[in-house]
Each structure stands twice: as structure tokens, then as C-alpha cells.
Amino acid sequence: MKFTAAQIAGILEGEVSGDPNVEVDKLAKIEEGTAGAITFLANPKYTSYIYSTKASIAIVSDSFVAEEGLSTTLIRVKDPYKAFSKLLEYYNKVKLNKTGIEQPSFISESVKHGENLYLGAFAYLGENVILGDNVKIFPNSYIGDNVKIGNDVIIFPGAKIYSETIIGNNCVIHGGAIVGADGFGFSPDQEGVYSKVPQIGNVIIEDNVDIGAGTTIDRATLGSTIIRKGVKLDNQIQIAHNVEVGENTAIAAQTGIAGSSKIGKNCLIGGQVGIAGHINIGNRVKVQAQSGIGRNIKDDEVIQGSPAIGYNEYNKSYVHFKHLPKIEDRLTQLEKKQKDNG
């Protein structure tokens, strides 16, 4: 789909300098721009590329003054980075704006859905599924019995939503994610033989949640595993049964959260963090990558290490840790000197 500079300027509330009728149909970095592409200039370090780029349109600041001749049409805006982000969002919506039901697919007779449903080929909708408006379910996805999904939700190829799951509005679930699988519940007898503890709860995902590819969120043993509104989950995260993740918390890839732990609001959790079960993490906590959390964490703490300790305490300790070989040599020399002095 092609757009003119004038159309794009209208979307971004910008002003065209150059040919308003020039058309583009792709996006590009400014240093890699080619004919038919639109790019942007936000970082001053890339200013030189505005004079050499082959992109047909460039989004620039309304304060930009060219020092050389330009071959590209400019769209002047207040904030080029935000404007380009808005354009990316718009482009993504257009690209994903599919409707209709592809075949083969399976829809149970008891399914209820709103307007503008898109259901990709080989998708499955179980009994009593309820879908809101503008839901897009891409091919090879599975939606189990009694699942409820709100408006403007996108479920990408191969995602699996198990029974009883509740998903709010404006959520995105990427390919390979599994929501609502059994929690890791097993009980050993006196001989160490494990018996499965039935997992009869569900998962609740509130509004504006993004779930990355390959992430798994287990159903609760009883009650609900809850992902609060605004949460952003990266790829390949494990969230165990009865966990609660607070509003607007962001968690990076390969983090694992054990059962029944509670994470507060507006936390930032780095990659490969391990969080033990049955602990509470406060609000606005920052956990550095590869940390291990085995205790409760108060509000506003910054944590690093495994087992995790205070961020400043960790850095002070690490200074000494780096010098351990030198310290050992000094101790060895002192011991030898003391021994020689008898």
C-alpha cells in the first residue's frame, strides 16, 4: 500500500517541504534509505545521512535547517522520533488489518464474537468462547473452552490459550506463547513417588498487556494467576501458578517466577532473573539481569546478584572480589614473612 507525503503529514500533523505527491510503500533507516522508502532524522549523529539518503521522504524536526541541497521530501514535525513511532504503529495496524474467517478452521457452535473478527486457517475455537470486537487470531492458534477475550486483541500464529482464561482489551500475544497450562503441582508420597495435584484455577490477563513469543503463564492451582494491566512480558518468560504481576511492570527475556510470588507495580526486571516462590516484591523495584531473588523486596529497591543483595552493596563487594587474587598473594607473603621471622 502506497502513501503520499501529504497523507503521511496529515497522519502526523506535520508540514511538507518538497513534493507532497511523492509516494512511499516501505520504511527504512536513514543510512539505508532507497527510493520509495520513508525514514526519519532524530539523532544529530545521523544528520550527515540526510544529504545522502535515497529515501523519498524523511521526517525531521520542524527546527531543522538544511546546510546542503536535499533530494528527499521532508515532513517537519515537533518530535521526529515520536512521529516515526506513531507512523510505525499506524503501519502495523494497516498491515495487520485482516478480517474474515479462513478455511480450514474450527469454530464451536457456542462461540460468540463481535465485529471484524479475523480467524486464520487451522485455528481452533472451543466451546463457549466469547470474543470482543476487532479480535485477530492468526493461523494455527488454539483457543480453549470458556475463554473470554476482549476488544482489539491480537493473537499471533501458534499461540495456545487454554480453557477458562480471561483476556482484557488491547492485548497482544505473540507466537508460541502458552497461557493457562497446568501449574507445576506434584505431591510426593513417603516413597518419593509423585502424584499430580489438579490445577483447577485459571489465568486472568488485564488490559493493555503484551506477551512475548514462547512465554508461558501457568493456570492457578486454585483462584487465578493474574497479569495486571499494562504489563509487558518479553520472550521466553516462565510465570508459575498463582503468581501476580502488578500494573505496568516490564520483565525481560528468560526470567522465571516461581509459584505464588507477588510482584508490585512499575517494576523493571532484567533478563534471566530467577524469583523464588511465595515471596513479595514491592512497587518500583529494579532487578538487574541474572539476579536471584529469594527474599521479600521492599518498594523502590535496586537489586543485583545471586543471591541478590542491595545494588550499591553488590558494587562495593564486587570491587573487592576483583582484587581477591592480589589480596591472596599479599596474605601468602605476610604468612611467609611471619613464619620466617619465627
Phi, psi and omega in degrees: 000132183256147177229143176272163177301321180297319179295317180293319178300324177295320178295321186265358183057045181248182182237133182274132170240104184130214184275110181289346183261359179296140186250148175226154178220015179204165180248150182205156168293152185296326181281350181242011185296140177231169179303136181088003181251155172245139181225187179211157176235110178238323181268123181304335180299339184257011184302323183300331183288340180296336182271344182245346183299145177264002180300143182286328181225141175229134176270125182227168176292148178292350178263359183295132176237120181287134178261351177222176177289148181240144176255358183251148174282137182257144167242115185268128180223169180291315183227101184301322182294313179295322180296317180292323176298318177298320179294320177300318179297316179296316179300318180295320179296318179296316182297324184265008186280071179254148174221165178102169183243116180276156178238145004278140171210167182235128177232118177297151182297335183273001180292140174237132181219155180275202183281156172060039176289137166243125177233114183285166181300144178066017173277158184228129175241118184281189182294140172060025174289138178238123181241139177279198179280150172060033176277136179236116181243112188278168188305152176065023175267154180236127177239112187283178183299144172064020176281139176241128182232132183281202183275152171058043179257138176243126177241113188278169190305137173081003176287150181235119179247107184286169186303151174073358180293143177240125182237131183280203183271154172058039178258153176232127179237117187274168187303140177081354176291147178232119182243119175101011173294163181300142170293162184276076185243109178220143181239121180278146172270189184296338180263004179083012178274130186271138171243141182286135172267118182304137179254098190250009176276202180213187174240136174242124177244118183278187187293153170061037179259137173247132181237122186284169182297136176075005178281143180238136179232113186277147175290157179286154172296307170227150180080221187220143160276130190235127173249108187286168187299144176080002181290141177238118181247129179285187178286152169055051174253143177248119176242118188275180185296142175065015173286149171233126178250123187286168185305138171059024174275140179243133184231127183275172191300150172067017172281143176237130181240119183281169191301143171068013175277150182241127179246135186282192182278150170055034176274154175237117185239120184286178182291149175060029175278140175248127182241120182291167182280157172061035175239162181243129175248129186288191180276148173061026178280141176243124181243120181288157184304145176065020176279154175244120185254114180237013181217166176294145181239130181281167178306143168069011177284151172245122194238141174208149175114170179214110356295149189291141172229177179304142185302312180294320178297320179298313182298320178296317181293324183293329176302315179290323180301319180297333184261009182304318178301318178294319180296320179296318179299317180297318179295320179297318179294319178295319179295319179295318180296319179295321180293320180293329179279356174065000000 
